[in-house]
Every structure is written in structure tokens, then in C-alpha cells.
Amino acid sequence: MATQKKGQGISFRIPGQDAGEAEPAAPAPARDAARYQPKTGIGLLSRVISDAQGDSEEVARLQDEVTKLKLQVGEQLLDPRLIKPSRWADRHPDSFASPAFMELRDEIAAAGGNVQPVKVRPIPGVSPSGGEPCYELVFGSRRTRACRDLGLRVRAVIDDGLNDQDLYVQMQRENRGRANLSAWEQGVSYRRALDEGLFPSARRLAEVIGVDQSNLSKALRVASLPEEVVGAFSSPCDIQFRWVAALDKAMAGDPDSVLDAARALRSRSSRPVAMDVFKALTRPLKDVANAKVKPGRAKLPVFTVRSDVSGVTTVKIPQGSLDPSKLAQFEKGLAALIEEFAPGR
């Protein structure tokens, strides 16, 4: 009994041909061509692969057709100069100078445009023919900016049925799926949405956009930091969520010292790294907490002496440190000390 060779007995059905339809008889191949006919399943599979490789141009043509169909059913190629940021835009300008943005821009340049579309909504009463921005960005600020920088048209979906709250919710959810916003960017965005009445409360805002309420509260606290404290950092985007409690505590315990330190840092021509700025702003609080007391002596209230960049020196004495009846005596003694240590003495 003859042994069956590998691949024999395997049948193949050509797509589009009914199972019961018999393949039409073909004329006997020429003697020279017969040796190229596949005799096994593996050979036939190789033949199919070879034919598919030969159809690469056809595949590319079909992909172009798909792109055209996408544009017809919702996506359009827009001039990015016709798109303006939403008034709830949550990206700080520093976000467009980060390494992550540069990498995204390089990817878009290599692809010849943004693969994932942005979303916009028409601005009522503004015509595209006027040359003025006629679309408001819903999400995709980094992709839009990259296309504008590269001189490319941006692939966009136009949605004319969005109200303000829908726009805000879609923007928030889309951004969380891409490059994360900094604590400060999130806080500023949340505060603006609450100030403009998009949501009745922070709790409702957290529910609708799907974020943890405690994280939302921390972001709001970052956005509420004094301008001097925020300005002490090279970028507001450098402020971390985990620093909020310490900064709040420092401001509550000794606000003048924190603000003096922040102004001094801001005036420097070269800013320290973010962690060093944080340490400098919270150091007055740590100095008080770590003050040492000699054994056997009662703990004395801690006072602070600070000089700002203009040379003004401030002495801060905690409440309850001085007996009110001896305040005049203290002022007289302090005046004597200042005179003793005055320049030239």
C-alpha cells in the first residue's frame, strides 16, 4: 500500500465559489508550465501569498478609497488656522514645548497628518470663507497645534450638536486617554467650569466627568495657590499633586515667610528644579516643627526673622509669646538692639 505524501488530500476552496460548484475544466497545461503547478497544500498556499504580494498597489488604492469615504461620512481636512481653542481649554502653553509634544509632532510629520481626528464644533454666525476662526476645538489641541506648526491640514470631525457641558465632558474624557494634564492644568480647568456655572458643585462635576472627587479637590487647591507660589516654579505644570497638603500647611502656618521665599525664587535668573522650589517654600514650616529645645528648660515660642529681596527684614512672633503688659518694654529693647547692630556700629 502506497504511503500518502504530506500535503496530499488537502482541498482548497476559492473564495466566491460555491461549495457545490465545480471548477471549470482548464485546458491541459503546456509541458514547460506544468512543473510550476503546485502539487501540495503548502505549494498552493505559497502561490496565494505570492499573488497577494503582487496586489499591494491595489491594496493601497483601496485604502485611499476608504480614506475618501471617511471624509465623506464625517471627517474633514480643515485649515488649523480656522480652529480656535475653547474657552475651557486646559493645556498650558508649556505643554506645547515638552518632549512629549515634540515626539507627537514628529509622528504626525512622518505620517503626513494626524491619523486620529480631532473634534470641533461650528461657531454660530461665522463663515469659513471669511478667513476668521469658524470652529471651536472640542478636543485634540496638541494634534491641531502640531498640524499648524507643520503647515498641514488637520483631520477633524465636525459636531454641530454639542452644548457647552457636552463639550467640556468630552474634552476631559479625551484628554485623560492621552497625555495626562498636570495638577495645575486640571485645577484651572475645573475652577473655570465651576465659575461659569457648567456644573452646580464640585461633587457633580466629578461625577459627570468620571474622576475621583478627592483628586478633583486637590487639583482645585493647586489652582488656588497664590500667584507668587505658582510663579516660583519654572512652570505651573511642575507642581505635583502630592505637594498640595504641605504647601497648604505652610501657607496656613507662616504665609508671609512662604511668600517671601516665593518672591526670592521668582526673582532669580536661573530657577531651581521643581523639587528644590517645593523644599524652599515649605522650609519655614519644617524649621518650626524641628526646632530643638535644651533639656531642662521650658520650650520657648519660636519667632522668625526673614529678609526679602529688597532688604526689608521682618520679625514674626507667634500669638501669645509676649505679655501685653510688657510690650512697651519689648519695643524699647528691640530698638536698642537695632541701634546696636546698625551698619557702621
C-alpha positions in Angstrom: 0.0 0.0 0.0 1.5 3.3 -1.1 2.2 5.9 1.7 0.4 9.2 1.3 2.7 12.2 1.0 2.4 15.3 3.1 0.0 17.9 1.7 -1.9 15.3 -0.4 -5.6 15.1 0.2 -5.9 18.7 1.3 -8.6 20.6 -0.6 -8.9 24.3 -1.0 -12.0 26.3 -2.0 -11.5 29.6 -3.8 -13.4 32.5 -2.1 -16.6 33.4 -4.1 -17.1 29.9 -5.4 -20.0 27.8 -4.1 -19.1 24.6 -2.3 -21.1 22.6 -4.8 -19.9 24.5 -7.9 -17.4 22.5 -9.9 -14.4 24.3 -11.1 -14.5 24.6 -14.8 -12.2 22.3 -16.7 -9.0 24.0 -17.8 -7.0 23.0 -20.9 -4.0 20.8 -20.2 -1.0 23.0 -19.3 1.9 23.2 -21.6 4.8 20.9 -20.8 7.0 23.7 -19.7 4.4 25.3 -17.4 3.3 22.0 -15.8 6.3 21.9 -13.5 5.2 25.2 -11.9 1.8 23.9 -10.9 1.6 23.5 -7.1 1.2 19.8 -6.2 0.7 20.1 -2.4 -1.3 22.3 0.0 1.9 24.1 1.1 2.7 24.9 -2.5 -0.7 26.3 -3.2 -0.5 28.5 -0.1 2.8 29.9 -1.3 1.2 30.6 -4.6 -1.6 32.5 -2.9 0.9 34.6 -0.8 2.9 35.4 -3.9 -0.3 36.6 -5.7 -1.3 38.8 -2.7 2.1 40.5 -2.6 1.6 41.4 -6.3 -1.6 43.1 -5.3 0.0 45.7 -3.0 -0.8 48.5 -5.3 -4.4 47.5 -5.3 -4.5 47.4 -1.5 -3.0 50.9 -1.4 -5.7 52.1 -3.8 -8.4 50.6 -1.7 -7.0 52.3 1.4 -7.2 55.6 -0.3 -10.8 54.9 -1.2 -11.5 54.2 2.5 -9.9 57.5 3.5 -12.1 59.3 1.0 -15.2 57.6 2.3 -14.3 58.5 5.9 -14.1 62.2 4.9 -17.5 61.9 3.2 -19.2 60.5 6.2 -18.0 62.9 8.9 -14.2 63.6 8.8 -12.9 66.6 7.0 -9.5 68.2 6.4 -9.5 71.7 7.9 -7.1 74.5 7.9 -6.0 74.6 11.6 -5.9 78.4 11.5 -9.7 78.2 11.3 -9.9 76.5 14.6 -9.7 78.4 17.9 -9.3 76.9 21.4 -12.3 76.5 23.6 -12.6 79.0 26.4 -12.3 75.9 28.7 -9.0 74.8 27.0 -6.9 73.1 29.7 -3.5 72.9 28.1 -0.9 75.4 29.4 1.4 76.9 26.7 4.3 75.0 28.3 2.6 71.7 27.2 3.5 72.6 23.6 7.2 72.8 24.3 7.6 69.5 26.1 9.5 66.5 24.7 6.2 64.5 24.6 4.7 67.2 22.2 7.8 67.2 20.0 7.6 63.5 19.7 3.9 63.7 18.7 4.7 66.4 16.1 7.4 64.2 14.6 5.0 61.3 14.3 2.4 63.5 12.6 5.0 64.8 10.2 6.1 61.3 9.3 2.5 60.2 8.7 1.7 63.3 6.6 -1.1 64.3 9.0 -2.9 63.3 12.2 -4.3 59.8 12.0 -6.7 60.2 14.9 -9.1 63.0 14.1 -9.8 66.0 16.4 -13.3 67.2 17.1 -14.6 70.7 16.5 -18.0 72.5 16.6 -19.0 75.3 14.3 -19.0 78.9 15.7 -22.5 80.2 15.0 -22.7 83.0 12.5 -19.1 82.7 11.3 -18.4 81.6 7.7 -15.3 79.6 6.7 -14.9 81.9 3.7 -14.2 84.9 6.0 -10.7 83.7 7.0 -11.5 84.1 10.7 -11.7 81.1 13.0 -15.1 79.5 12.5 -14.7 76.3 14.5 -14.2 75.9 18.3 -12.0 73.0 19.4 -13.7 70.3 21.4 -10.6 68.1 21.9 -7.3 67.5 20.2 -5.4 70.7 21.0 -1.9 69.0 20.7 -2.7 67.4 17.3 -4.2 70.7 16.0 -1.2 72.7 17.2 1.2 70.1 15.6 -0.5 70.3 12.2 -0.5 74.1 12.4 3.2 74.1 13.1 3.9 71.7 10.3 1.7 73.6 7.7 -0.6 70.6 7.4 -4.4 70.4 7.3 -5.9 68.7 10.3 -8.2 65.8 10.1 -11.3 66.7 12.1 -14.9 65.6 12.9 -17.4 68.4 12.9 -20.2 68.1 15.5 -22.7 70.9 15.5 -24.9 69.4 18.2 -22.8 69.9 21.3 -23.8 72.2 24.1 -21.2 73.7 26.5 -21.4 71.0 29.1 -21.1 68.2 26.5 -18.1 69.9 25.0 -16.4 70.1 28.4 -17.2 66.5 29.3 -15.8 65.2 26.0 -12.7 67.3 26.3 -12.0 66.0 29.8 -12.5 62.3 28.9 -10.5 62.5 25.7 -7.5 64.2 27.5 -7.4 61.5 30.2 -7.0 58.9 27.5 -4.0 60.7 26.1 -1.2 62.9 27.6 -2.2 63.5 31.2 -2.8 67.1 32.3 -0.8 68.5 35.1 -2.3 69.1 38.5 -2.4 72.9 37.8 -3.9 72.5 34.3 -6.7 70.3 35.7 -7.3 72.6 38.6 -7.6 75.7 36.4 -10.0 73.9 34.1 -12.2 72.6 36.9 -12.3 76.1 38.6 -13.3 77.8 35.3 -16.1 75.2 34.7 -17.4 75.8 38.2 -17.1 79.6 38.0 -19.0 79.7 34.7 -21.8 77.5 36.1 -21.4 74.5 33.9 -21.9 72.3 37.0 -23.7 73.2 40.3 -20.9 71.7 42.5 -17.5 70.1 42.5 -19.2 66.8 43.5 -21.4 66.9 40.5 -18.5 67.8 38.2 -16.5 64.8 39.5 -19.5 62.5 38.9 -20.1 63.7 35.3 -16.5 63.6 34.1 -15.8 60.4 35.9 -12.9 61.4 38.3 -12.3 60.8 42.0 -13.6 63.7 44.0 -10.6 63.9 46.3 -8.3 64.2 43.2 -10.5 66.9 41.8 -10.4 68.8 45.2 -6.6 68.6 45.2 -6.4 70.0 41.7 -8.7 72.9 42.7 -6.3 73.6 45.7 -3.3 73.7 43.3 -5.2 76.2 41.2 -6.0 78.3 44.3 -2.3 78.7 45.3 -1.1 82.3 45.5 0.3 83.7 42.3 3.7 84.2 44.0 3.9 80.5 44.9 2.9 79.3 41.4 5.4 81.8 39.9 8.2 80.4 41.9 8.2 77.3 39.7 9.7 77.3 36.2 6.3 76.2 35.0 3.0 75.7 36.8 2.9 72.3 35.2 5.7 71.2 37.6 3.6 71.4 40.7 2.7 67.9 41.9 -0.5 66.6 43.5 1.5 65.1 46.4 2.8 68.6 47.4 -0.6 70.2 47.9 -1.0 69.3 51.6 2.4 70.6 52.5 2.1 73.8 50.6 -1.4 74.5 52.1 0.0 73.8 55.6 3.0 76.1 55.1 0.7 78.9 53.9 -1.6 78.4 56.9 1.3 78.4 59.3 3.5 81.2 58.1 2.2 82.8 54.9 4.5 85.8 54.9 7.6 83.6 55.0 6.3 81.4 52.2 5.5 84.4 50.0 8.9 86.0 50.8 10.6 82.8 49.8 8.5 82.5 46.6 9.3 86.1 45.6 13.0 85.5 46.1 12.9 82.4 44.0 11.0 84.1 41.2 13.5 86.9 41.1 16.4 84.6 40.3 17.7 84.5 36.8 18.0 80.7 37.0 15.2 78.8 38.6 15.9 75.7 40.7 14.4 72.3 39.8 10.8 71.9 41.0 11.6 69.7 44.0 14.1 72.3 45.3 11.5 75.0 44.9 9.0 72.9 46.9 11.5 72.4 49.7 12.4 76.1 49.8 8.7 77.1 50.1 8.0 74.6 52.9 11.2 75.1 54.8 9.9 77.7 57.2 7.3 75.2 58.3 9.9 72.5 58.8 12.2 74.9 60.8 9.4 75.5 63.3 8.5 71.8 63.5 12.1 70.8 64.0 13.1 73.5 66.5 15.2 72.0 69.3 14.8 72.7 73.0 17.6 72.4 75.5 16.9 69.8 78.2 15.7 71.1 81.5 14.3 74.4 80.1 10.8 75.3 79.2 10.0 75.4 75.5 10.1 78.9 74.2 7.8 80.2 71.4 9.6 80.2 68.1 10.0 83.5 66.3 11.2 84.0 62.7 13.3 86.6 61.0 13.1 87.0 57.3 14.7 89.4 54.8 13.1 89.8 51.3 15.0 90.7 48.1 14.5 94.4 48.7 16.4 94.2 52.0 13.3 94.6 54.3 13.6 92.5 57.4 10.5 91.2 59.2 10.4 89.7 62.7 7.4 87.4 63.3 6.4 86.5 66.9 3.6 83.9 67.4 0.5 85.0 69.2 0.8 84.5 73.0 4.6 84.9 73.0 4.6 88.3 74.6 2.9 89.6 77.8 0.8 92.6 76.6 1.8 94.5 79.7 5.4 94.3 78.7 5.0 95.2 75.0 6.4 98.7 75.5 9.4 97.3 77.3 10.0 94.8 74.4 9.8 97.6 71.8 12.3 99.6 73.7 14.7 96.7 73.9 14.2 95.8 70.2 15.0 99.4 69.3 18.2 99.3 71.3 19.2 96.1 69.5 18.6 97.6 66.1 20.7 100.6 67.0 23.5 98.4 68.3 23.6 96.2 65.2 23.1 99.1 62.7 25.7 99.4 59.9 28.9 101.1 61.0 28.5 100.2 64.7 
